[in-house]
Amino acid sequence: MRAEQYIDSLAASGRHHFTTSDAIEAIGGNDDAVRAQLRRLKKHGRIASPMRSFHVVVPPEYRRLGCLPAEHFIDQLMGYLGEPYYVALLSAAERHGAAHQRPQSLQVMVPKNRPPVECGQVRVLFVARGDLEQVPVSTFNTPHGYIKYATPEMTALELVGYPQHAGGLNNVATVLAELGEEMDGDKLVEAAALCPIGWSQRLGYLLQLVDAPGLAGALEPLVAKNANSYIPLRRSEDVAGASRDSKWKVIVNVEVEPDE
């Protein structure tokens, strides 16, 4: 068997990923010769390598991207790496219907920092969260398996917790206004219990700002019980002279203006 026959057989069986070791074992013969065949297939756009020794078969409809869409291989890639994950932040918000601003990269939460993946025009940005294995996720089917996303409620909390990865607070507020339709107050409180209380303080303030009083009200008892101090709405901004919101214990040191 040659490498071209091998990837055709994979695709015919519905599988679109493999490792170098998989190919060497299936094709047989000299290791260097198999690697050379894989390099030729990559040169012709038949396969792509999101990460060293991890390859994807690229059907004709995706060859303009130079790779499979990240959603089609991220679950398999993280399995190869042996790490838990879920799609998060703006990428998760888009999946849950808040598509105001399409993220340029697939944003994926992982246990520790790792460099982004670039494969043709496809990019995966990793964000670290050490306790991600306790985070509630939603699972969706893809053409080549399945993929895990943060729930709408956890997505809202993480957008507030990681605003630097979400286009800043103005964009976070814009996304929250759309995401609110998919959120449940009880599930929001359950998710908030897994996060720093400061995230709930900022999220409650922003939900109130974007006219989602039911969701904000669900968070209010949690904040009243657990928030022991005032925190700045924007962490990097000066707080001198800023007003204070006593309900959320937030120092309003920046004016947030969601897009219409």
N, C-alpha and C positions, 0 to 999 in steps of 0.2 A: 504494500500500500504506500502511495505517496501522500504528501501533506495535503495536496488539493483534494484527493479522494477522502482523506480523513475529515477535513472541515465540511465537505459536502455531506458526509454521512452524519456528522453532528447536527447540521442544520436540518436534515431530513427527519431526524428524530426529535426535533424541537429544542435542541440544546445549542446555545450560541456562545458558550464560554469554555475555555480549556486552559490548562497550564502547559508550560514547556515539557514538564515531566510526563503529563498525560500523552502529549503528542509523541514523545520519544518511545514510550511504552507501546503505544498503538501502532506506530509506523515501523518500529524496529530498525535494525541496521546501525550505522555509525551515528553517534550523537551529533557530531559536527555537521554531518550531511543533513540531518533533520533540521538543525538550527538554520542551516543555509536555505533550505526549502521554505521555512517559516519566514525568513527575511525577504525572500522573493514574493511570497504572498502578501506580506505587509507593504512592500514597494508598490504592488499593483492594487492596493486598497481592498484586498479580499479579507484581511484580518487587521486588527489594530491592537495595541497593547496599552491599556490604561495604566498598568503598573508592570514592572519588570517580572517576567515569567508568567504573567497573567494576560491572556489574550481573549479577544471576542471576535466572532465571525460577523462580518459587516455585509448585510444584504444590499442589493443594488440601490434600494430606496434611501439608504442612509450613507452612501459613499460620498455624497457631497459634504457630509459632516466629518468624514474621515474617522468615524467611530459609531458605535451604537449610542443612542441616547443614554445618559447616565442612569435614568430610571430603569432601564432594561438590564443593567448589570450590577448595580450597586449592592444588591443583596448577595449575589454570588461573590463579588469582590470582598465584601466584609467577611463572608464565610471563609474565603481563602485566607484572609488575614487572621481569622479566629477572634474577631472583635464584635461586640454588640454595637448596634447603631440604630438610628432612626432619622428620617428626613425631617428637617426642622425649619423654624423661622419663616422667611418669606416663601421658601419652596413648599413648606407645609401649608402655609396660609393660602397659597395659590391652589393647592389640591383641595382645600376646603371651601373654595369659592371666592376667596378674596384676591382677585387677580389684577388689582389696580396697577401694580408695577411688577412686571415679570422679572424675577431675579436672573442675573446673567450666569450664575453658577447654581448647581444643585447644592443646597446647604445641608450638610449631614452632621448630626451630633454623634460624637465618639468619646470614649473614656479619656483620651489623652491627645495632646496636640500632635498633628501630623501634617506634612506639607500637602498642598492641593494636588489634585490629579488633573493633568491636561492630556487630552486624547483627541487629536484633530481640533475641531471647533467645540468640543465638549469639555466642560470644566466642572470639577467637584471641589467644593470648599468645605473643609472639616472644621468643626467648632467643638471644643472640649467641654464636657460636663462629667465630672467624676462619678456622680450617682445615677447615671442615666438608666441603669438596669431596673430601677424602681419606677421609672416614668411610664405612665399609661400611653399606649400606642394604638393606632388603627392600622389594620392590614388591608392592602388592596392588591388585586391581581394585576400582573403586567403580561405582555405577550410572551415573556420567557420565565415566568415564575411569579413571585410576589415581592412586595416592598412594604416597609414599615414607616409610618408617619406619626409624628406627635399628634395627639388629639387636638381638636380646635381649642379646648380650654388650656392645655399646656402650651400650645403655640402662642396664645395671647400672652401668657405669663413670660415665656421666653423672649418674645419680641420686646417686652419691657426690660427684661433682664439683660439682653444683649443688643441694645439699640444701635451699637456701632456696626453690627452686622445686618441691620434692618433699615438703613437709610436715614437714621436719626429719628427723633421723637415726632416730628411732623408726619413723616411717612408711617411711623408706627400707629399714630392716631388714625390716619386715613385707612390703614388696613384693619384696625380694630372696628371701625364703623361698619365695614363689610363683613368681617368675621363674626361679629356679634350675633348675626342671624343663625349661625350654626352652633352657638354655644348654649350650654345648659348650666343654670345657676348652681345646682347641687354638685355637678361634676367639676365646675370651676372651683368650688370650695375644697373639694377633695384633692384636686391638682395643686391648689395653692398651699395646702398643708405640706407638700413635698418640696416647697421652694422657700427661699429667704423671704421673711415677712416684708422686706422693703419692696419686693416685686409686687406684692398685693397692694401696698400703699400707693405706688405709682400707677398700677393698673386700675385701681378703683378710681383714682382721680381722673385718669384718661377716659375711662368708660363713662363717667359722669359728664365729661366734656363732650363726648361724641353722642350724647343722648341715648345711653343704654342704662337707664336707672335700675331696671330689674337685676341686671348682672352686677352693677355696682353695689346695689343693696345686698346681694348675696355675700359679697366680700366684707361688708361693713362690720359685722360682728367679729369676724376673724381679726380684722385690723384693730378694732377697739380693744380686744382682749390681749393681743400679742405685740402691738407696736409700742415700744417703750420710748422712742425718741423721734424727733423730726428728722427727715432726710431730704436732701435736695432733689428736685424733680430731674434735673440734669446734673449728673455727678461731677462733671468737669467744669461746671459754671460757677462763678462767684455767687455767694448767697447774700452779700451785703445789701441791705435795703429791700430785700425781696419779701413779698407777702407770704403769709402762712395759712394753709388750709387745715383747720383744726380737726375736721372729720377724718382726714386721711393722714394727718401729721406729715404733710409734704410742704417743703419750702418751695414756693413757686418762683424759681429763679430763671425761668425762661417762658416765653409766651409760645404756646403750642397752637399751630394753625393747620388743621387737617385740610387736604385738598377737597374741593367740591366734587 
